[in-house]
Amino acid sequence: MKQKSEIIQKVASTFHEEWRKNRLQEDWTYKPMIEKSKDKTWTKIHWTDTVDIANTDFEDLPDNWKYENNEAAKVAVDLVYEKILNLEKITTETIEEMSNIVHEKRLERNWIAWSFENQRVSYEDLSEEEKEKDRLQIKTAIEVINSYIKK
């Protein structure tokens, strides 16, 4: 089986792709989202400190724009990795419990500083739409890990 770090990178990249889907336009580009790079190496290579994060593949993003997806991927993969390797059954209830942890860990990472007010609550108080975003992270980790096992 592939290294866990490789799986985390694939999950993080998938998170970025999922986020970009909502920005897809008719011409198959993404509605731009221009942000600042704090990654000095990236800035030096690209001769700019701005990046269109929506039209940039995850692998080509500056480190500061990879950070949240990487951290979220680490949490999700850590929660499901051993369960899958040990052939444990992952139930709807298990996914819900892990989604709660995903949400709490995001709040701990200072997500509050740049999240919407409706996300700054406990998991139980989230709307179903917001809960589904956390569930999707767990489900994505499960899918990616399973795809690596089947290779």
URNOR-V717770 format. One record per residue. PHI is phi in radians with two decimals (* if undefined). D_FIRST is the distance of its C-alpha to the first C-alpha in Angstrom with 1 decimal. Layout:
phi->PHI d_first->D_FIRST
phi->PHI d_first->D_FIRST
//
This chain:
phi->* d_first->0.0
phi->-1.10 d_first->3.8
phi->-1.04 d_first->6.6
phi->-1.02 d_first->8.5
phi->-1.10 d_first->11.4
phi->-1.17 d_first->10.2
phi->-1.13 d_first->9.7
phi->-1.04 d_first->13.1
phi->-1.11 d_first->14.7
phi->-1.14 d_first->13.9
phi->-1.14 d_first->15.4
phi->-1.07 d_first->18.2
phi->-1.10 d_first->19.0
phi->-1.11 d_first->19.1
phi->-1.02 d_first->21.5
phi->-1.09 d_first->23.7
phi->-1.10 d_first->23.8
phi->-1.09 d_first->24.8
phi->-1.10 d_first->27.5
phi->-1.17 d_first->28.8
phi->-0.92 d_first->29.4
phi->-1.22 d_first->32.5
phi->-1.84 d_first->33.9
phi->-1.14 d_first->33.6
phi->-1.87 d_first->37.0
phi->-1.06 d_first->38.7
phi->-1.52 d_first->38.3
phi->1.20 d_first->34.5
phi->-1.78 d_first->34.6
phi->-1.88 d_first->34.0
phi->-0.98 d_first->36.9
phi->-1.04 d_first->36.9
phi->-2.46 d_first->36.2
phi->-1.50 d_first->37.3
phi->-2.36 d_first->36.2
phi->-1.56 d_first->36.6
phi->-1.64 d_first->34.1
phi->-1.86 d_first->34.1
phi->-1.54 d_first->31.7
phi->-1.07 d_first->34.1
phi->-1.15 d_first->31.9
phi->-1.05 d_first->31.2
phi->-1.07 d_first->34.9
phi->-1.12 d_first->35.9
phi->-1.15 d_first->33.8
phi->-1.67 d_first->35.0
phi->1.04 d_first->38.5
phi->-2.76 d_first->38.6
phi->-1.90 d_first->37.6
phi->-2.04 d_first->37.3
phi->-2.52 d_first->34.4
phi->-1.54 d_first->34.3
phi->-1.15 d_first->31.1
phi->-1.32 d_first->31.4
phi->-1.78 d_first->31.5
phi->-2.10 d_first->28.9
phi->-1.10 d_first->25.2
phi->-0.93 d_first->23.0
phi->-1.07 d_first->21.8
phi->-1.71 d_first->25.5
phi->-1.29 d_first->26.8
phi->-1.11 d_first->28.4
phi->-0.96 d_first->26.5
phi->-1.16 d_first->28.9
phi->-1.66 d_first->28.1
phi->-1.56 d_first->24.3
phi->-0.90 d_first->24.8
phi->-1.09 d_first->25.3
phi->-1.13 d_first->22.4
phi->-1.08 d_first->20.1
phi->-1.14 d_first->21.6
phi->-1.10 d_first->21.5
phi->-1.13 d_first->17.8
phi->-1.02 d_first->17.1
phi->-1.09 d_first->19.3
phi->-1.09 d_first->17.9
phi->-1.14 d_first->14.2
phi->-1.03 d_first->15.4
phi->-1.23 d_first->17.4
phi->-1.93 d_first->15.0
phi->-0.92 d_first->11.5
phi->-1.16 d_first->12.5
phi->-1.04 d_first->14.7
phi->-1.20 d_first->12.1
phi->-1.08 d_first->9.9
phi->-1.56 d_first->13.3
phi->1.03 d_first->14.5
phi->-1.29 d_first->17.3
phi->-1.32 d_first->19.6
phi->-1.83 d_first->19.9
phi->-1.59 d_first->23.6
phi->-1.00 d_first->25.8
phi->-1.14 d_first->27.2
phi->-1.12 d_first->23.9
phi->-1.06 d_first->23.2
phi->-1.11 d_first->26.7
phi->-1.09 d_first->26.3
phi->-1.19 d_first->23.2
phi->-1.12 d_first->25.1
phi->-1.06 d_first->27.9
phi->-1.14 d_first->25.8
phi->-0.97 d_first->24.5
phi->-1.13 d_first->28.2
phi->-1.09 d_first->29.4
phi->-1.14 d_first->26.9
phi->-1.13 d_first->28.0
phi->-1.08 d_first->31.6
phi->-1.11 d_first->30.9
phi->-1.40 d_first->29.6
phi->1.40 d_first->33.1
phi->-0.98 d_first->32.4
phi->-0.93 d_first->35.9
phi->-1.08 d_first->37.3
phi->-2.40 d_first->36.3
phi->-1.77 d_first->35.6
phi->-1.32 d_first->38.1
phi->-1.00 d_first->40.3
phi->-1.20 d_first->39.0
phi->-1.74 d_first->35.6
phi->-1.58 d_first->37.1
phi->-2.32 d_first->37.4
phi->-1.15 d_first->35.5
phi->-0.97 d_first->32.9
phi->-1.04 d_first->35.5
phi->-1.62 d_first->38.0
phi->-1.25 d_first->35.8
phi->-1.21 d_first->36.8
phi->-1.05 d_first->34.6
phi->-1.08 d_first->33.7
phi->-1.23 d_first->32.5
phi->-1.05 d_first->30.6
phi->-1.11 d_first->28.8
phi->-1.10 d_first->27.5
phi->-1.22 d_first->25.9
phi->-1.08 d_first->24.6
phi->-1.06 d_first->23.2
phi->-1.12 d_first->21.0
phi->-1.14 d_first->19.5
phi->-1.09 d_first->19.2
phi->-1.13 d_first->17.6
phi->-1.05 d_first->14.9
phi->-1.05 d_first->14.4
phi->-1.08 d_first->14.4
phi->-1.15 d_first->12.0
phi->-1.06 d_first->9.3
phi->-1.07 d_first->10.3
phi->-1.15 d_first->10.2
phi->-1.28 d_first->6.6
phi->-1.14 d_first->6.1
phi->-1.36 d_first->9.0
phi->-1.28 d_first->8.1
//
